[in-house]
Every structure is written in C-alpha cells, then in structure tokens.
Amino acid sequence: MFKKKETALFVVSGLVVISAILWLMGHPRSTGEPAVTSGESVDTVTKNKTIDAKNITLTIDEQAFTLRDGIAEVPTVPESTSVTTVRYFGNDAQADLNGDGVVDDVFLVTEDGGGSGMFYYAVAVLSSTSGYHATNAVFVGDRIAPQPIIIDEATGRIAVNYATRTNGEPMTATPSEGKTLWLIITADGQLEAASY
C-alpha cells in the first residue's frame, strides 16, 4: 500500500514539474531592459523590447503628466498643496495602430483631482525604431467600470469598452449599462473618437 502511494506521488510530482516547464517555455519572462533607444532596428524593437506604460509622459487636456512606476502627481494649481494624481490603470491591448510594422499599446489611466470624481482616459503609446511616445489622452468616463479594450486590426479602430450608469441614475449607482468608445489614431499620431 505504501509503495502505491509513493508511486502515485512521484507520478503527480513529475506531471507538475513537466507542466511548469511547458508553461514557462510558452511564457518568456520580461528581461527588465530599459525603454527603446534611438537607432535600434524595427526587429530589435519588436523582438527584444516592451513598452513601459508605467513610466511615460502623457497629456490630459494639454497638461503633461510623467508617470513614474505608474503614478504622477502635479499641483492642481500653481503653488497649491492640493495635487492631481494620474495613475496607470491598465486594460492594455496591443496591435500595430499606425501601420509601421511595430506593435503599439493602448491602456487606461485614471485622474483624481481630490474631489468625488474618478476620471478614466484612454491613451495610446506608439512605437518606432527611435523609441516610443504617448498620444494625447481621450476622456472615457467618470467612475465607470472598465471592460477589456479590443483593437480591430483590420481597420485600426480601438474599442474601449466599459459599464456606466443609465440615464437619470445617481453617480453612486453601480455601473450597469455597457458602452463602447471607438477611437482611432490620426495621420498625425493623435488619438481621437471615431464612429463605427
């Protein structure tokens, strides 16, 4: 009886180890390398580098916010003790958004000015052989429930999905109505609303 238990334990342990090895082979770990530097080839950018969306400068309503480890804080007004905080939220989706053969990224950030609102914005990060940069941020909603972002690679349109409150519901109500904000990258590299 004891030998059967030992054999079964050995077989289960072996299967766990083999499964872990197979999983790791299909999920390479990040190298932790710095952002893309000038002069690298497209192959280097796409194969060896990843966009670091938590450490990038973006603009909301023409004000710059530089995220450091996913957070940026700036005075709400000059010489004020109150701050506006922008945080990386996530929901990333990747695809080539501007047709240059390099993978780009779209994600959400939140903006908190210290009031009752929690404002969500969509941001795209466009990659190139010289590095990457964030587009302008586009307002999605206040106190929404974000859902997955989906990119239609055939058209380049970006579907920012979320739940919000129905007409007439107070802001304290739980978001329950599904919505989609369609976005595109313009020829000059801006993010803007689009119809579908």
Secondary structure, DSSP 4 states (H G I P E B T S, - for coil): -HHHHHHHHHHHHHHHHHHHHHHHHHSPPP--PPPP-TT--HHHHHHH----TTS-EEEETTEEEE-BTTEEEEESSTT-S-EEEEEEEEEEEEE-SSSSSS-EEEEEEEEE-SSS--EEEEEEEEEETTEEEE-B-EEEEES-EEEEEEEETTTTEEEEEEEEPPTT--TTSPP-EEEEEEEEE-TTS-EEE---
